[in-house]
Amino acid sequence: MRNSIGTSETSMNGTSLDGALLKVENLRIAFRTDEGQIQAVDGVDLTAQTGRTLGIVGESGSGKSVSTHAIMRLLPGTAVIHPDSSIQFRRKDGTVVEITQLAPTGREMRAIRGGEIAMIFQEPMATFSPVYTIGNHIMEAILAHEEVSKQEARERAIHLLDRVGIANPSRRVDQYPFELSGGMRQRAMIAVALSANPSLLIADEPTTALDVTIQAQILALMRELQEEMGMAILFITHDLGVISQIAHDVVVMYLGQIMERGTVREVIKEAKHPYTQNLLQAIPRLESLGQRLHAIGGRIPSPMERPPGCPFHTRCPQAMPGVCDKAFPETTHFSPTHEVNCFLYEGS
Amino acid sequence: MPAEHHPLLEVENLKVYFPIRAGWLGRVHGHVKAVDGVSFTIHKGETLGLVGESGSGKTTTGRSILRAIPPTEGRVTFHVNGQAVDVTGLRGRELRNFRRHMQMIFQDPYSSLNPRMTVRDIIAEPLVANGMVRNKREVDERVRETAALCQLSLEHLRRFPHAFSGGQRQRIGIARALVANPEFIVCDETVSALDVSIQAEILNLLMDLQEQLGVTYLFIAHDLSVVAHISDRVAVMYLGQIVELAPTKSLFYTPKHPYTEALLSAIPEVDPDQTMRHIPLEGEIPNPANPPAGCRFHTRCPYVADICRSQVPAWQEVAPEHFVACHFAEELTLTGVGGPQNASA
């Protein structure tokens, strides 16, 4: 069967995973529309390491959600993944699969999705069916990936609810999603995601709709679970505060391309790319109350009209005419982990 | 910041109860006390921030001041043109005529604009609805003026809302709120749905407009840093009541209520070296149909004592203009956030 596909078969430059759990290389995704192709993601590289959290920061249209949906093969039918793109994932049995080569609804992809790569979303109400109890959802996830009895699955469900901090789990297991508060639903969704003990958890803005107090609790819970279970996390958010508190490594995306990457300290405290710097200056800080905010001029271009060259040049205060609008800049390394794609540093 | 304090709006003991109906006959079985005895004053030209978790009643407070939701009890007095008008007592035509003094900007710029109307017609609607203009030329003039204030071009006015990005739509919403020249605007989560880079622009615009026009804001939001940034004073709501009200810096740097302290501790710092010292609150916000006795926060308060379970704390001024309802406001030393003393160099 397919699960014997090796690392070298489809990987472009023949590199192996180097101990990483997931390696996304040159990911390019286009959407077919009536008005032609829209390039939503254009040449993105990502690496997920066991036990570490990679924060993916970006505003609307940055391609951060589309990229992670591609990893789960959950893209709509109009999406086209470029044949040169590679998504390598190490399965629990040690074999490495090329996810782009799998059929999205095939047996192997279904075993990986939910079983080895799980996902949590911003809106838990959209994840849960209103006519099934919380217990039904978790048991379904367990029974889909493991051969256990219903009774055992139910006990595991109760244990999981308890583990994610839901009080009175043996009563909650028989309740319907609408009977839980927003924060508890988010916990229940995490329980569903963790039910099959995934090695990679993709969290797509999981705390954006929550109150700060609940957000802080969920972030603490995720850190705790990561320590205990050792999974890798891809954490998507637009909130630089949340990123600072949860991520080990960060990539900053803009219009489908990566502007800057590094450890969280490098990106937040020593930001090099003008986009990252401007983004950090645009957020209100408690140390500088009442001062005028630094707004990035212009607006995010629609993916239909992607600017040529560096996509940020239309709003960049340091844009160099004739340079930034011609080609996408090469990568400059500031440290083994800190990389920037910007002409300001090219050749330095 | 206004030089002298002229009250524009006085809210006294505002209550909004929603009936809970059940059974075949729909009998009233109780009330959800969404807003339960809220009092505050907003001065002319200032911004009062209103924060709290979902379910604390902040949106309901804003809407009932505008009479979009009828208040159950209490008084809202509006000082306009040297007269004091009791908004809660207005009826029918009087109320409709008064609405031009108070407007609202909503959270979702996508659903608050009618997709079948041109931007010009959307902005002009309050003028027409209030009968403030005599002819089309006057409407056009006023709409253009307001659009220019909100940095919308003439060409934008002919288009439909779908052609605009989130930030531009929010400008349209702001222009619509301003066109009738109101004294008071309720901003309910106005920038929450916007991208970070766009949010800064809209906040700057709101602050510029206040400086130019002297308009007064009630700014409701769950993002504490945003509220801190735009507000002169901030009120913290919990379970339908205000627990603390103070000038922004005083509230953030030296909070006096344990709930405020817990809220502030949950703000994720944009600095990986400052790990959160989050004070976890036990459980979640209690049911507003059956609020706890005594201090409403006692079920989750880390400093709870016996007196809190039985006696309602008094509303007291513990520092200049710093009001709080806590039995131990004078004794507790609570931790705030930010401030020049904590700022990294």
Chai-1 contact restraints between the chains, C-beta under 6 A:
chainA,res_idxA,chainB,res_idxB,connection_type,confidence,min_distance_angstrom,max_distance_angstrom,comment,restraint_id
A,E59,B,D195,contact,1.0,0.0,6.0,A-B,restraint_1
A,S60,B,D195,contact,1.0,0.0,6.0,A-B,restraint_2
A,S181,B,E284,contact,1.0,0.0,6.0,A-B,restraint_3
A,D211,B,E53,contact,1.0,0.0,6.0,A-B,restraint_4
A,D211,B,S54,contact,1.0,0.0,6.0,A-B,restraint_5
A,V212,B,A266,contact,1.0,0.0,6.0,A-B,restraint_6
A,T213,B,A266,contact,1.0,0.0,6.0,A-B,restraint_7
A,T213,B,L281,contact,1.0,0.0,6.0,A-B,restraint_8
A,A216,B,A266,contact,1.0,0.0,6.0,A-B,restraint_9
A,A216,B,H278,contact,1.0,0.0,6.0,A-B,restraint_10
A,L240,B,V270,contact,1.0,0.0,6.0,A-B,restraint_11
A,G241,B,P268,contact,1.0,0.0,6.0,A-B,restraint_12
A,G241,B,V270,contact,1.0,0.0,6.0,A-B,restraint_13
A,V242,B,P268,contact,1.0,0.0,6.0,A-B,restraint_14
A,S244,B,V270,contact,1.0,0.0,6.0,A-B,restraint_15
A,S244,B,D271,contact,1.0,0.0,6.0,A-B,restraint_16
A,S244,B,P272,contact,1.0,0.0,6.0,A-B,restraint_17
A,Q245,B,P268,contact,1.0,0.0,6.0,A-B,restraint_18
A,Q245,B,M276,contact,1.0,0.0,6.0,A-B,restraint_19
A,V264,B,P272,contact,1.0,0.0,6.0,A-B,restraint_20
A,R265,B,P272,contact,1.0,0.0,6.0,A-B,restraint_21
A,I268,B,P272,contact,1.0,0.0,6.0,A-B,restraint_22
A,L279,B,V196,contact,1.0,0.0,6.0,A-B,restraint_23
A,A282,B,V196,contact,1.0,0.0,6.0,A-B,restraint_24
A,A282,B,S197,contact,1.0,0.0,6.0,A-B,restraint_25
A,A282,B,A200,contact,1.0,0.0,6.0,A-B,restraint_26
A,I283,B,V196,contact,1.0,0.0,6.0,A-B,restraint_27
A,P284,B,S225,contact,1.0,0.0,6.0,A-B,restraint_28
A,P284,B,V226,contact,1.0,0.0,6.0,A-B,restraint_29
A,P284,B,H229,contact,1.0,0.0,6.0,A-B,restraint_30
A,L286,B,A228,contact,1.0,0.0,6.0,A-B,restraint_31
A,L286,B,V337,contact,1.0,0.0,6.0,A-B,restraint_32
A,L286,B,G338,contact,1.0,0.0,6.0,A-B,restraint_33
A,E287,B,G338,contact,1.0,0.0,6.0,A-B,restraint_34
A,E287,B,A343,contact,1.0,0.0,6.0,A-B,restraint_35
A,L289,B,A228,contact,1.0,0.0,6.0,A-B,restraint_36
A,R292,B,N204,contact,1.0,0.0,6.0,A-B,restraint_37
A,L293,B,A200,contact,1.0,0.0,6.0,A-B,restraint_38
A,L293,B,L203,contact,1.0,0.0,6.0,A-B,restraint_39
A,L293,B,N204,contact,1.0,0.0,6.0,A-B,restraint_40
A,A295,B,A200,contact,1.0,0.0,6.0,A-B,restraint_41
A,A295,B,E201,contact,1.0,0.0,6.0,A-B,restraint_42
A,A295,B,N204,contact,1.0,0.0,6.0,A-B,restraint_43
A,I296,B,S197,contact,1.0,0.0,6.0,A-B,restraint_44
A,R299,B,S165,contact,1.0,0.0,6.0,A-B,restraint_45
